[in-house]
Amino acid sequence: MLIIFFAQGVLKVNQLIEIRPGIVVKDESGNIKCTPIYSRIVSLFAEQNELQFAVPGGLIGVGTTMDPTLTRADRLVGQVLGEVGSLPEVYVELEVNFFLLRRLLGVRTKESERQGRVSKLAKGEILMLNIGSMSTGARVVAIKNVFAKLQLTSPVCTSKGEKIALSRRIEKHWRLIGWGEIQAGITLDVPSSPL
């Protein structure tokens, strides 16, 4: 049983579904490859109620024909589920239009006021991105004005125009430093559906 946050579309019992990016591996040359997971919905639940179809607006339990070992240890957290052929691209690098906060939120400063200020992004810096329910690391590859090119540590299924949160490691904690909007990026070739 998968527990998903349901954002758009309609899910029905016996519907064929796709989960992206799915199974992610690196080949011999270090290139990332992803293979979507295909399955069929056998049951839908909202709290204790069994459903025949589900519409957006909360958490839904989705029973599938998928091998349960794929869902063990929260391996599918942040993955996107949808009708076969309807999901957005899988990105390994993003170009974002970003906005930084003036001050850090929830951080007490003792010595100086400068400690609470958010400094500019630096090339080579490691950030944490929150894209939908996916949290992934990202390295800043390039910066120009309010645009940044970010290389992701793991592939993300998302679309242009999606809002993201940017966090920086400060005193051993990830702190929100700003947000952004996806403008473009480098996508992975996803194998077409065998169904």
C-alpha positions as CSV (number, residue, x, y, z in Angstrom):
1,M,0.0,0.0,0.0
2,L,1.4,3.4,-1.0
3,I,0.3,6.5,0.8
4,I,0.4,9.5,-1.6
5,F,-0.5,13.1,-1.4
6,F,-3.0,13.5,-4.3
7,A,-2.6,16.8,-6.2
8,Q,-4.3,16.5,-9.6
9,G,-6.3,14.1,-11.8
10,V,-8.4,11.1,-10.9
11,L,-7.3,7.7,-9.8
12,K,-9.6,4.6,-10.3
13,V,-9.5,1.0,-9.3
14,N,-8.0,-1.2,-12.1
15,Q,-6.2,1.8,-13.7
16,L,-2.7,1.3,-15.0
17,I,-0.2,3.7,-13.3
18,E,3.4,4.8,-13.7
19,I,5.8,5.9,-10.9
20,R,8.6,8.2,-11.9
21,P,11.6,8.4,-11.7
22,G,11.2,4.8,-10.5
23,I,14.3,2.6,-10.1
24,V,17.4,4.8,-10.4
25,V,20.8,3.2,-11.1
26,K,24.2,4.3,-12.4
27,D,25.8,2.5,-15.4
28,E,29.5,1.6,-15.8
29,S,30.4,5.1,-17.0
30,G,28.7,6.8,-14.0
31,N,25.6,8.0,-16.0
32,I,22.3,8.0,-14.1
33,K,19.5,5.9,-15.6
34,C,16.0,5.6,-14.4
35,T,13.3,3.0,-15.2
36,P,9.7,3.9,-14.3
37,I,7.7,1.4,-12.3
38,Y,4.4,0.3,-13.9
39,S,1.5,-1.2,-12.0
40,R,-2.2,-1.5,-11.6
41,I,-4.4,-0.1,-8.8
42,V,-6.2,-2.8,-6.9
43,S,-7.6,-0.7,-4.1
44,L,-8.0,2.9,-2.9
45,F,-8.5,4.1,0.7
46,A,-9.1,7.4,2.4
47,E,-8.8,6.8,6.2
48,Q,-11.0,3.7,6.8
49,N,-13.1,4.1,3.7
50,E,-12.5,2.0,0.6
51,L,-13.0,4.0,-2.6
52,Q,-13.7,3.2,-6.3
53,F,-12.1,6.4,-7.4
54,A,-10.1,9.3,-5.8
55,V,-10.0,13.0,-6.5
56,P,-7.4,15.6,-5.3
57,G,-7.5,16.8,-1.7
58,G,-5.5,14.8,0.8
59,L,-3.7,11.6,1.5
60,I,-4.8,8.5,-0.3
61,G,-3.8,4.9,0.3
62,V,-3.1,3.2,-3.1
63,G,-3.0,-0.6,-3.2
64,T,-1.1,-1.9,-6.2
65,T,0.2,-5.1,-7.8
66,M,3.8,-3.9,-7.3
67,D,6.4,-6.0,-5.5
68,P,6.3,-4.8,-1.8
69,T,10.1,-4.8,-1.6
70,L,10.1,-1.7,-3.8
71,T,8.3,0.3,-1.2
72,R,10.3,-0.9,1.8
73,A,12.3,1.7,3.9
74,D,10.4,4.6,2.2
75,R,12.3,4.1,-1.1
76,L,9.5,5.7,-3.1
77,V,9.3,8.9,-1.0
78,G,9.2,11.9,-3.4
79,Q,8.3,9.8,-6.5
80,V,5.4,10.9,-8.7
81,L,2.5,8.5,-9.4
82,G,0.1,9.0,-12.3
83,E,-1.6,7.6,-15.4
84,V,0.8,6.0,-17.8
85,G,2.2,8.5,-20.2
86,S,0.8,11.6,-18.4
87,L,3.7,12.3,-16.0
88,P,6.2,15.2,-16.5
89,E,9.9,14.8,-17.4
90,V,12.6,13.5,-15.1
91,Y,15.4,16.1,-14.5
92,V,19.0,15.7,-13.4
93,E,19.9,19.4,-13.7
94,L,17.6,22.5,-13.1
95,E,17.8,26.1,-14.1
96,V,15.8,28.1,-11.6
97,N,14.8,31.7,-11.1
98,F,15.5,32.1,-7.3
99,F,14.7,34.6,-4.6
100,L,16.7,34.7,-1.3
101,L,15.3,35.7,2.1
102,R,16.9,38.7,3.7
103,R,17.2,36.9,7.1
104,L,17.3,33.4,8.3
105,L,14.0,32.2,9.9
106,G,14.1,30.7,13.4
107,V,17.8,31.4,14.1
108,R,18.7,33.4,17.2
109,T,21.8,35.7,16.8
110,K,23.9,36.6,19.8
111,E,27.1,38.4,18.8
112,S,26.2,40.2,15.5
113,E,23.3,40.9,13.3
114,R,25.2,39.8,10.2
115,Q,25.0,36.1,11.3
116,G,21.2,36.1,10.6
117,R,21.5,37.5,7.1
118,V,21.3,35.2,4.1
119,S,24.5,35.4,1.9
120,K,24.4,35.1,-1.9
121,L,24.7,31.7,-3.5
122,A,28.2,30.5,-4.3
123,K,29.4,28.4,-7.2
124,G,30.1,24.9,-6.0
125,E,27.9,25.3,-2.9
126,I,25.7,22.3,-1.8
127,L,22.0,23.1,-1.2
128,M,19.0,21.0,-0.3
129,L,16.0,21.4,-2.6
130,N,12.4,20.5,-1.7
131,I,10.4,19.9,-4.9
132,G,6.9,18.7,-4.1
133,S,7.5,15.9,-1.5
134,M,11.0,15.1,-2.8
135,S,14.1,16.4,-0.9
136,T,17.3,16.2,-2.8
137,G,20.8,17.6,-2.7
138,A,22.0,20.0,-5.4
139,R,25.3,21.6,-6.3
140,V,25.3,25.1,-7.7
141,V,26.9,24.9,-11.1
142,A,26.4,28.5,-12.3
143,I,24.8,31.7,-11.1
144,K,23.8,34.8,-13.1
145,N,21.7,37.5,-11.4
146,V,18.6,35.7,-10.1
147,F,19.1,32.6,-12.2
148,A,21.0,29.5,-11.0
149,K,21.9,26.2,-12.6
150,L,21.7,23.3,-10.1
151,Q,23.0,19.8,-10.6
152,L,20.8,17.3,-8.6
153,T,22.2,14.4,-6.6
154,S,19.2,12.3,-7.5
155,P,16.7,12.6,-10.4
156,V,13.4,14.4,-9.8
157,C,10.1,14.1,-11.8
158,T,8.8,17.6,-12.0
159,S,7.7,20.3,-14.5
160,K,8.6,23.8,-15.5
161,G,7.0,26.4,-13.4
162,E,7.1,24.3,-10.3
163,K,8.0,26.1,-7.1
164,I,10.9,24.8,-5.0
165,A,12.4,25.6,-1.6
166,L,16.2,26.2,-1.2
167,S,17.9,25.3,2.1
168,R,21.6,25.8,3.2
169,R,23.5,23.9,5.9
170,I,24.0,26.4,8.7
171,E,25.4,25.2,12.1
172,K,24.7,21.5,11.3
173,H,21.1,22.2,10.4
174,W,19.3,22.8,7.1
175,R,17.9,26.3,7.1
176,L,15.5,27.8,4.6
177,I,17.3,30.5,2.6
178,G,14.9,31.1,-0.3
179,W,12.6,29.7,-3.0
180,G,12.6,29.4,-6.7
181,E,10.7,28.5,-9.8
182,I,11.9,25.9,-12.4
183,Q,12.6,27.5,-15.8
184,A,14.4,24.8,-17.7
185,G,16.7,21.8,-17.2
186,I,18.4,18.7,-18.5
187,T,16.1,15.7,-18.6
188,L,16.8,12.0,-18.6
189,D,15.6,9.7,-21.4
190,V,12.9,7.6,-19.8
191,P,12.1,4.3,-21.5
192,S,8.6,4.2,-23.0
193,S,5.8,2.2,-21.5
194,P,5.8,-1.6,-22.2
195,L,2.0,-1.6,-21.8
